[in-house]
């Protein structure tokens, strides 16, 4: 005797070895012996053999039409053998009964299971809806196959253009377009980006990376929309009290920043800034004034957009959303609208509102006193690195060098910066490490890149860095001593973080450090400037230490600042690869960083080199670069030969080494 039974949702057949009424001992077609409950037995038969029964039943069930069975079966619950008797018009043979059982089981849309071997026909309305759903799935499957075929053939399906950014950067796996793209990628062996590029959907590899960043961080675009530009006029009647100007306001009285009149004194200085050629957000400038009896008054002047942008204003909302200017080779996305930047940037030839820190310095460069104030600062010049560095560098300082405008002031500030650096016991920059400036000529369709090496720790670097450090440290201490909340940058045990506690920055060797020197470019600096302006004018500060607005801004800034920096590093890597292609570089020297990781000389580009033999870090080697993939921002690297021992290689800043 043989039986057909159900086990784990599957139908199986076997020979009965023992029948114990409530259970049976059965040997299956695979030779396995199982214990089967009598209630799970669906059919008992003598012939054919168990294996033959299942094989023939499966074949015969393929010819059964579920639509006809649904019409023929009763509305009430029924057993498969009853329906088989009705269907065949006689008691069914074992193969026939098993075939009908398999047919019912394979059509759950038509027949709902009610127990072992028992079913009930689906109600007409439910069946109609199920069939409609089934047809929809069939049509979707056909659409997926069609779109996948078009993609593999190098043609972009008509459904894709409106979905391109989502498909590239955040695909929704429930969409048919995503399923078609995944199918085409699996069958072609290409990534989604490369497959879409082959279809002409990614005409620019640069824009592929740039648009990804915009999709994630600027989903509404980089425009600012309609906004007001603060219109501030200055009265000349302001007086100083104890060396500090006290700004007074007049205007419409409704809290608006438009039409404000500020009584700010005009500083008796001629300030100058030092920036890269492309800098438009000129946040800082300096001045040097000789003091009677010897020494100088050194002024550090910071642009004051906080005078025209009020906390909670529409312009504040714009800056709060962006949190920082985004930098990348050839482009930038400013934190504030260009016309607002132009209103407050420290441009030459204007009297600019500024927050100033004055340091009274003796002939020995010791700081004998300091004061802070809000004032209008005459900016006489905007000096640019590319103009100044050729005539103001280590060699010209040592040899005397040529004369040029502001040489005396720059030399004095550099000597003062050297004293400040020694006093902190920490270098303001990693000496001897090379940094790179990227210049993109967009006159060519895809842009032409020029990458220029520049040594860190130059006299200009030290001068600017030290004056910014002293300003941020002193203003941070001023806020802390006055118990006015601020956002501080803290470093402990090598980790840098933002906090509202005035803790030390070990890397800089200062007791506290509150970013305040770039309010046109960083939202944290703007927040701290609002607090400083309130403190200096005797007004209540906008934020307290426990203000949720302050804490949220600090948290969001830290996240955004890290994301923007990561994007900048990624775009610099992209342009390094572009430069290699542009210059047709194949073999080049590189420095070993660690096992299988090298950094190319002349470029800040790290590549994996699987063929690299065991070498000490900083060993110079020769490698070939091939297979540059601009969409993946990767390239192949193969070891050629060793060039020099480790001691001769250039040092690499640990912060630049990828994980």
C-alpha positions, 0 to 999 in steps of 0.5 A: 500500500502506498500513500500520498501525504502532505509534509511542510507544505509539499506533497510527497508519496511513499510506501507504508511500512507500518499502519498504527491507525493514528500514524503510519511509518512510511518510506518515501521515494528518496528512501527516507523513513518518516512518521506520518500522522493519519490525518495528513494522508490524503490518498491511499493507493496500490498502483502505480509506484509512489514516484510514478504517481507524482510524476504522472500527476504533475504532468496531467495537472498541467492540462487542467484549466483552473477557470473551468474547475472554478465553474464546476466546483460547488460554492460550499467547501469541498474535498479534492476527491469529491471534485475529481469524481465530479470532473471525471464523471466516475471514481477517479484513478489515483493519478487523476485524483492526485493531478486534480489535488495538485491543480487546486493547490497550484491555483490559490487565486481560484481556490482557497485552502480550508484544510488538508485536501479541502478547498473553497472556491474564491468569491467572484469579486475577490477572484476578479480583483485577484485576476486583475492584480495578476494581469497587472503583475504580468504587464509589469513583468513585461515592462521590466523585461522591455526596459531591461532589453532597451538598456542592454541595447544602449537605449534609454527607456522613455520612462527613465528621464524623469527618474534619472536622479532617483535611479542613480542616487536613491533607487526605490526598489518598488519601482519598475524602472529600478527593477529593470535597471537591476535586471539589466545590470545583472545581465550586462555585468555593468554598474547602474552608473556605467550602464546609464552612461552607455545609454547617454543618460550621464553626459558628464562624469563631473556632473554625476558626482556633483548632482549626487551631492546636490540630490542629498544635500540641496534637494531644492537646488542651490538658488536662494529665491527672493530675499532682502539685502540688509540696507544699513546706513552709518551715522558719523556721530558715534563716540568711543567710551574707554576705547570701545565704540558703543553701537546704537540703532535707529530704524523702523522699530519693527525688528527688521534689518532693512533700513537700519541705521547704526552709529558706528565710529570709523576706525583710524586704520588702513586695513588689508586682507590676505586671501586666495585669488578666488575668494569673494567672502573676505571675512578677515583683514588686518591693520598695524598702527604705531604706538607712541613710545614704541610698539604697535596696535595690531588690528584683527578685523572680522566682517560683521554680517551679524549687524544686518542679519538678525537671529530668526530672520529670513536670512538667518533661515537661509544660513541655518539651512546651509550652515557653511559654504561648500568648496570644491575645485572650480566651484563653490556654493556659498552659505549666504546669497552673493548680494548679501556677501557683497554687502558685508565682505571686506572689499578694498575701497570701502568702510566696512562694518567689522568686529575688531580685536586690537592687540597692543604689542610692545617692541618685544612682541609681547601683548600688553593689552587688548580690546574688542569693538564694533566699528567701520573699518577702511579696507585699503587693499585685498592682497592675493596669495599669488601676488604676495607669495613670490615676494614674501616667503622664507627666502625673501625674508632671509635675504631682504627681498624686494620692496612692495606695498605692505611689506613692512606690515606683513613682516611685522605681523609674521614676526609677531605670529612667530612669537605667538606660535612659540608661546602656544608651543604648537605649530599653526600648520603642519610644516613641510607638508604639501597642499594643492590648489585646484584651478578649473578652466570651464572654457573647455566643455568638461573643464581643464584642470591645473593642480598647483603644489603649495607648501604648508607653513609659509610665512603667509600661512603662519601669519594668517593662521596665528592671528585667527587663532588669537582672535578665536581664542581671546573672543572665546575666553571673553564670552566664557568669562562673561558667561555668555553662551558660545560654540567652541571647538575642542580637541582632546585625545586627538579627537575634535568636536563642537561643544558649548563648554569652554574647554581646551583645544590641545592641538592648538595649545589654547584654553578655549577656541570659539570659531568667530573669524569666518561669519560669512562662510560658517554658521557657527561663526555667525552665531558666535558673532551674534553673542559677541555683538550682544556682549559688546553692546550690553544687550541680552545675548540671543542664545543661552547655553541650554538653548535648543536653537543653539544646540541644534545648530551646533549638532547640525553644523558638525554633521553638515561640515563633515559631509561638505568636507567629504564631498570636497575630498571626493571631488579633489580625487575626481579632478586628480584622475582627470588630470592624469587623463588630461596629461596622459600620465601612465608611469609616475613616482609614488610614496608608500603609505602602508600595505598596498596603499600608495600616494602619487607624487605631484598629486594628493591621490591615494591608490591601492596597489595590490602588486606592491611588495613589502615596503617601509612607509614613505618608500618611493616607488614607481607605478603605472596607472591605468583603467581610470574610471571617472564614474567610480573615481577609481584607477588601477595601479601596478608596481614597477620598481623601488626608487628610494629608501623611506628617509628620502620621501615626503611626509604625509599629513595623517588627516589626508590618508583615507581609511 
